[in-house]
Amino acid sequence: MKQFLNFLSSIRLGFYLLILASFVLCAGAVTAEFFMNDYHDLNFMRFPVWLMQHAEQPLLYSWILVLFTGLFLLALNTLACVVTYFQSIFVRCHSFRRTGILLFHVCFLFFLLGHCLYEFTGTQEILTLEKGHIYGVGVTGLKITPVSIVKKAIIVNDVSVPMGTKAVMNVATNRDKKSTISLESMKPGFADGYSFHLSMKDKDLSDTQVRIIVRRDYGLYALAVGGIIALIAVIFFMFNGARRPDHHLN
């Protein structure tokens, strides 16, 4: 068991897994660049939906499985490193530098957790709404009704230049909870754990239409915790450097 833990926590294994994940990501990015029309919708799909819709395409299916397998093994490698560093800190000796390294590994685990939560529980849909009509958001049970849509513009050299959009909407959930949100360009609204954003791509819409992006991402909480831990790790490294004597002054 100890030999397996040592192998799983080895830096060499982590290095090879990073190389594998980077190569698979680059291959997917290059492929998507050449086949943008076919792969554009994949950016807005969660992992379970992605698998169901592309199960009959072996290359796509293999690509995503290899990627997530590599990321899963990388998470196990990071977790094993955390256990190893934990033992070295609290069993052998205490070191601010070792503590900082441990915290960096922990924050990386939180980043991976946040990404997984987003892929499996997150929601992101793009909707084109028209004033006065009721729209449903996928299987989430949300009902959105635009109440007012105001598009601001100024005239420059006889050309209308858009200056932003303001929209007021009623949002109803499947629990009969209703709320009214006000959206503006670069200013989202929030209701029942969802965020609502006005899309900047609205040149093809009429004055009574608006395009919005509906999101729900529980992974943001894990990412926020990971960011806080990373900041604490930096403080540990700075404190360790401040405690180290300067031999050049002797």
C-alpha positions as CSV (number, residue, x, y, z in Angstrom):
1,M,0.0,0.0,0.0
2,K,2.8,2.4,0.8
3,Q,4.5,1.7,-2.5
4,F,1.3,2.4,-4.4
5,L,0.8,5.7,-2.5
6,N,4.4,6.6,-3.3
7,F,3.8,5.9,-7.0
8,L,0.5,7.8,-7.0
9,S,2.1,10.8,-5.3
10,S,5.2,10.9,-7.5
11,I,6.0,14.2,-9.3
12,R,6.9,12.3,-12.4
13,L,3.4,10.8,-12.7
14,G,1.9,14.2,-12.2
15,F,4.1,15.7,-14.9
16,Y,3.1,13.0,-17.4
17,L,-0.6,13.5,-16.6
18,L,-0.2,17.2,-17.1
19,I,1.4,16.6,-20.4
20,L,-1.4,14.2,-21.4
21,A,-4.2,16.6,-20.4
22,S,-2.5,19.5,-22.2
23,F,-2.0,17.4,-25.4
24,V,-5.7,16.3,-25.4
25,L,-6.9,19.8,-24.7
26,C,-4.8,21.2,-27.5
27,A,-5.9,18.5,-29.9
28,G,-9.6,19.3,-29.1
29,A,-9.0,23.1,-29.5
30,V,-7.3,22.7,-32.9
31,T,-10.0,20.4,-34.1
32,A,-12.8,22.7,-33.0
33,E,-11.0,25.6,-34.7
34,F,-11.3,23.8,-38.1
35,F,-14.8,22.6,-37.5
36,M,-16.3,25.5,-35.7
37,N,-19.9,25.0,-37.0
38,D,-19.9,21.4,-35.8
39,Y,-18.3,22.0,-32.4
40,H,-19.7,25.4,-31.4
41,D,-22.6,24.0,-29.4
42,L,-20.3,21.9,-27.3
43,N,-19.2,24.9,-25.4
44,F,-22.7,25.3,-23.9
45,M,-23.3,21.6,-23.0
46,R,-22.7,19.9,-19.7
47,F,-20.8,16.7,-19.6
48,P,-23.8,14.2,-19.3
49,V,-25.6,15.9,-22.2
50,W,-22.4,15.9,-24.2
51,L,-22.0,12.1,-23.8
52,M,-25.6,11.4,-24.7
53,Q,-25.6,13.4,-27.9
54,H,-22.2,12.2,-29.2
55,A,-22.2,8.6,-28.1
56,E,-22.3,7.5,-31.7
57,Q,-19.2,9.5,-32.7
58,P,-16.3,7.4,-31.5
59,L,-13.6,10.1,-31.9
60,L,-15.5,12.7,-29.9
61,Y,-16.5,10.1,-27.3
62,S,-12.9,8.8,-26.9
63,W,-11.6,12.4,-26.7
64,I,-13.8,13.5,-23.8
65,L,-13.3,10.1,-22.0
66,V,-9.5,10.3,-22.3
67,L,-9.5,13.9,-21.1
68,F,-11.7,13.3,-18.0
69,T,-9.8,10.1,-17.2
70,G,-6.5,12.1,-17.3
71,L,-8.0,14.8,-15.1
72,F,-9.4,12.3,-12.6
73,L,-6.0,10.6,-12.3
74,L,-4.4,14.0,-11.9
75,A,-6.8,14.7,-9.1
76,L,-5.8,11.4,-7.4
77,N,-2.2,12.3,-7.9
78,T,-2.8,15.7,-6.2
79,L,-4.7,14.1,-3.4
80,A,-1.9,11.6,-2.8
81,C,0.6,14.4,-2.7
82,V,-1.6,16.2,-0.1
83,V,-1.6,13.1,2.1
84,T,2.2,12.7,1.7
85,Y,2.9,16.4,2.6
86,F,0.4,16.1,5.5
87,Q,2.4,13.3,6.9
88,S,5.7,15.1,6.5
89,I,4.4,18.3,8.1
90,F,2.6,16.9,11.2
91,V,4.6,13.7,11.7
92,R,8.2,14.7,11.0
93,C,8.7,18.4,11.3
94,H,6.8,21.7,10.8
95,S,7.8,23.9,8.0
96,F,6.0,27.0,6.6
97,R,7.4,26.1,3.1
98,R,5.9,22.6,3.3
99,T,2.6,24.0,4.6
100,G,2.5,26.4,1.6
101,I,3.1,23.5,-0.8
102,L,0.4,21.5,0.9
103,L,-2.1,24.4,0.6
104,F,-1.3,24.9,-3.2
105,H,-2.2,21.2,-3.7
106,V,-5.4,21.6,-1.7
107,C,-6.4,24.7,-3.7
108,F,-5.8,22.8,-7.0
109,L,-8.2,20.1,-5.7
110,F,-10.8,22.7,-5.1
111,F,-10.3,24.1,-8.6
112,L,-10.9,20.6,-10.0
113,L,-13.9,20.1,-7.8
114,G,-15.4,23.4,-9.0
115,H,-14.9,22.4,-12.6
116,C,-16.6,19.0,-12.0
117,L,-19.5,20.7,-10.2
118,Y,-20.0,23.0,-13.1
119,E,-19.9,20.2,-15.7
120,F,-22.3,17.9,-13.8
121,T,-24.7,20.4,-12.1
122,G,-24.2,23.7,-13.9
123,T,-26.7,25.3,-16.2
124,Q,-26.0,27.7,-19.1
125,E,-28.6,28.4,-21.8
126,I,-28.9,31.2,-24.4
127,L,-32.4,32.4,-25.0
128,T,-33.9,34.9,-27.4
129,L,-36.9,36.4,-25.7
130,E,-39.7,38.7,-27.0
131,K,-41.6,41.1,-24.9
132,G,-44.8,39.7,-23.4
133,H,-44.0,36.0,-24.2
134,I,-43.3,33.3,-21.6
135,Y,-40.2,31.1,-22.0
136,G,-39.1,28.0,-20.2
137,V,-35.4,27.3,-19.3
138,G,-34.7,23.7,-20.2
139,V,-35.6,21.2,-17.5
140,T,-34.9,23.6,-14.7
141,G,-38.6,24.7,-14.3
142,L,-37.8,28.4,-14.7
143,K,-40.3,30.6,-16.5
144,I,-39.2,33.9,-17.8
145,T,-41.5,36.7,-19.1
146,P,-39.9,40.0,-20.4
147,V,-42.0,42.9,-19.2
148,S,-40.1,45.8,-20.8
149,I,-37.1,46.1,-23.2
150,V,-35.4,49.4,-23.7
151,K,-32.5,49.7,-26.2
152,K,-30.5,52.9,-25.9
153,A,-28.6,54.4,-28.8
154,I,-27.1,57.7,-29.9
155,I,-26.8,59.2,-33.4
156,V,-23.2,59.9,-34.6
157,N,-22.8,61.2,-38.1
158,D,-26.3,60.0,-39.0
159,V,-25.4,56.5,-37.7
160,S,-27.2,54.9,-34.8
161,V,-24.7,53.6,-32.3
162,P,-26.1,51.2,-29.6
163,M,-25.3,52.2,-26.0
164,G,-26.8,49.3,-24.2
165,T,-30.0,47.5,-23.3
166,K,-32.2,47.5,-20.2
167,A,-34.8,44.8,-19.6
168,V,-37.2,44.0,-16.8
169,M,-38.3,40.4,-16.5
170,N,-40.6,38.3,-14.3
171,V,-39.0,35.0,-13.2
172,A,-41.1,32.1,-11.8
173,T,-39.8,28.8,-10.5
174,N,-41.4,25.4,-10.3
175,R,-42.0,26.1,-6.6
176,D,-44.3,29.0,-7.4
177,K,-41.7,31.5,-6.3
178,K,-41.9,34.7,-8.3
179,S,-39.5,37.6,-8.6
180,T,-38.8,40.6,-10.8
181,I,-35.3,41.3,-12.1
182,S,-33.8,44.2,-13.9
183,L,-31.0,43.6,-16.4
184,E,-28.6,46.0,-18.1
185,S,-25.6,45.6,-20.3
186,M,-22.7,44.4,-18.1
187,K,-25.0,44.3,-15.1
188,P,-26.6,40.9,-14.5
189,G,-29.6,40.0,-12.4
190,F,-30.0,37.2,-9.9
191,A,-33.0,35.0,-8.9
192,D,-33.4,31.6,-7.2
193,G,-29.7,30.8,-7.5
194,Y,-29.5,31.7,-11.2
195,S,-27.7,34.6,-12.8
196,F,-29.2,36.3,-15.9
197,H,-26.9,38.2,-18.3
198,L,-27.8,40.3,-21.4
199,S,-25.9,39.0,-24.4
200,M,-23.9,41.6,-26.4
201,K,-24.8,39.7,-29.7
202,D,-28.1,41.3,-30.4
203,K,-27.7,43.1,-33.7
204,D,-30.0,40.7,-35.4
205,L,-32.9,41.3,-33.0
206,S,-35.8,43.7,-33.1
207,D,-36.6,46.4,-30.6
208,T,-39.0,44.0,-28.8
209,Q,-36.5,41.2,-28.6
210,V,-33.5,40.5,-26.3
211,R,-31.0,37.7,-25.9
212,I,-30.0,36.5,-22.5
213,I,-27.7,34.0,-20.9
214,V,-29.0,32.0,-17.9
215,R,-26.4,30.4,-15.7
216,R,-26.2,28.4,-12.5
217,D,-22.8,27.3,-11.3
218,Y,-22.3,25.8,-7.9
219,G,-18.7,25.2,-8.8
220,L,-18.0,28.9,-8.2
221,Y,-18.1,28.3,-4.5
222,A,-15.4,25.7,-4.7
223,L,-13.4,28.0,-7.0
224,A,-13.7,30.8,-4.5
225,V,-12.5,28.6,-1.6
226,G,-9.6,27.4,-3.8
227,G,-8.7,31.0,-4.5
228,I,-8.7,31.9,-0.8
229,I,-6.5,28.9,0.0
230,A,-4.1,29.9,-2.8
231,L,-3.8,33.4,-1.2
232,I,-3.1,31.8,2.2
233,A,-0.4,29.6,0.6
234,V,1.3,32.7,-0.9
235,I,1.2,34.3,2.6
236,F,2.9,31.2,4.0
237,F,5.6,31.4,1.4
238,M,6.2,35.1,2.0
239,F,6.4,34.5,5.8
240,N,8.8,31.7,5.2
241,G,11.0,34.0,3.1
242,A,10.9,36.8,5.7
243,R,12.0,34.3,8.5
244,R,15.0,33.1,6.4
245,P,18.2,34.8,7.4
246,D,20.0,36.9,4.8
247,H,23.5,35.3,4.5
248,H,24.7,38.0,2.2
249,L,24.8,40.5,5.0
250,N,27.4,38.4,7.0
